[in-house]
Amino acid sequence: MKSGKTLRMVYISLIGLFLLSVIALVVIYFARQSRSDLMVYGKVPAFEFTEQNGQPFGTSEMKGEINIVNFFFTSCQGPCPVMNARVAELYQKYATSNQVRFVSISVDPDRDSLSVLQDYAKSHGVNDNRWVFLRAPMEEVYKISEKGFMLAGELPSIHSTKLILVDRNLNIRGYYDSFDDESLNLLTTNVRELLN
């Protein structure tokens, strides 16, 4: 009698393990499917600019990381302060991850010298290389903005306030409105999908 009960418990346990395995496989499948459902809008073309500390920075440094890119200028009195405050929040959110990098490209390189970019970085709490501020000649900035990230605008005064998600293989995976909470929530969801 006791062995019959034990056998029944073994069967129930095996069935339970089987069901848990099936559920785990379904969850993994949908997680992978969700990642693959992220569109690819294009690929970031090869570039190399200079980051705030005078070091070269471009696609070689972006490759292998998840990157959130935006365009700004330090003297902007319009949307840039709000946009970069949002980026600063994300920078803090991913403080424990060395896989998420933030790349802010100046659209006013004449005024945004390296020392100006260094001060700007400090004012946003940047204390490591997870958030870089880049400058390059204006024609290169135009080229990467319009042809690389497919953003139109009359630089520097009119530039995109979108945050651009770039995966480890330099594929552009999404554009997000830096002024919209729902859009930013979607960005963090998509970052999580790429991290997994």
N, C-alpha and C positions, 0 to 999 in steps of 0.2 A: 504493500500500500504506500509506504513511505517512498520507495523507489519510483513509483508511478507519479507521485507529486513532484519529486525531484526532476524527473524526465520532462514533465509538463513545464516546470519552471525554466529548464534549459531551453525548451522549444520557444517559450514566450520570450526569453532573453535573446535568443537568436533572431527571432522575428523582429524584436525591438531594434537590435543592432542593424539588421538589414534595412528596416525603415529609416533609421537615422542616416545610414550610408546613402540611401536613395535621396533623402532630403538634402544632404550635404552636396551630393553631385548636382542636384537641380539648382541649388544656390550658386555653386561655382559656375555652372553653365550660364545662368542668367547674369552673373557678374561679368563673365567674359563677353557675353553677348552685348551687355550694356556698354562695355569699353569699345567693342568693335562698332557699336552704333554711333559713336562720336564721329561726326563728319571730319573729313580731311579737306580743308579749303585750299591747300597749297603747301609748298615747302619754302622755308626761309632760305633765300639764296646766300651763298657764301659772302661774308663781310668781315671786316676787322676795323673796329673803332678804337677809341682810347677811353678807359674808365677813369673815374675821378682821381685815382692815385697815380695816374700816368702809365698804367700797364695796358698792353694791348688786350682787347676783348672782342670776341665775335662768335661766329658759329662754332668754332673749335671748342670754346669754353661752354657754349650752350648745350652742345651735344652730350647726351647721357644724363641730362637734368630735365626736370619739368620747369618750364620758364613761363613767367607771366610778364608780358611786355607792354609798355605804354610809351606815349610820346608827350613831352611837356617842355616848358621852359621856366627857369627859376623866377623871372621877374613877372610872370603871368599874374594878373589881378583878377582873372576870370575863373575858369573851371579848374585850373591846375592845382591850386591848394586843396580843394575838396577831393579831387581825383587822387592826389598823392597821399592825402590823409587816409583814404580808403586802402591804398596800397600799403601804407604803414600798418594798418590794422591786420591786413593779410600777412605781412612780414612778421608781425608778432604772433599771429595765429600759428604759423609754421616755424616758429623759433626752434623747435626741437627736431626739425627735419632738415637734413643736409641734401635732400633731393629736390627741393623747390627753390628756385632762384627767381629774383625779380630784376628786370632789365628796363631801366627808364632812359629813353633816348632824347637828348635835348634837340629841339627844333630851332634853337637860337644860339648856335655855337660861337657867334661873334661876342656875345655878352657872357655866355656860360663857360668861363674859363675853368681850368681844372680846380683852382682854389675856390671858385664860386661853387662848383659842384661838390667839393669836399665839405664846405660849410653847409650846403643844402642837405647833404647826406646826414651830417651830424644833427641838424635841426629836426630830422625825421627819425632819430634814434638808431641810425645805422651804425653798427659796431663790428660788422664782419663782412665777408665778401658775398653774402647771400643776396644783397641788393646792390646793384651797380648802376652808376649814372654815367652815360656815355656821351661823348661828343665826337664829331667828325666834320669835315668840310660840308657846307650846306648842300652842295650838289649830291654828295653821298647820302645825306640824310633824306633828301627828296627821293632819291632812287630807292632806298630801303623802305621808306614809308609807302610810296605809290606802287612800286613794282614788286617789292618784297612782301609787304604786309597788306597790300591792296587797299590802302587808305587814301582817300582823296582829301585835298585841302589846300588852302593858300598859306603855306608855312611862312613865318612862324605864327602869325596871328590866328589863323583858322587851322586847327589841327584836331584830329580825332581824340575823343575822351574815352575810347573803348580800351578795355584791357584784353590782351590777346593771349590765348593759351597755346603754348607750343610744347609738343611732346619731346621725348628723349631722342627721337629721330629727326627732329627739326620740322615736323609736320605741324601746320597751323590747325588746331582742333576746335577753336571757338573764339567768338568775339562777344564781349560782355559790357553792358552799359555800367560805367563806374558810378552812376548816380541812381541806380535802381537796385534796391535790396534783393528783389527776386532774382535779378540777373546775377548778382554777386553770390547769392546762395547756390545758383546753378553752377557758377564757376567753382565754388568749393566742392560741390558734388562731383564735378568732372575731374577736378584735381585728385580727389579721393579715388575715383575710378582708375585714373592713370597710375596712381601710386600702387594700387593693388594689382 
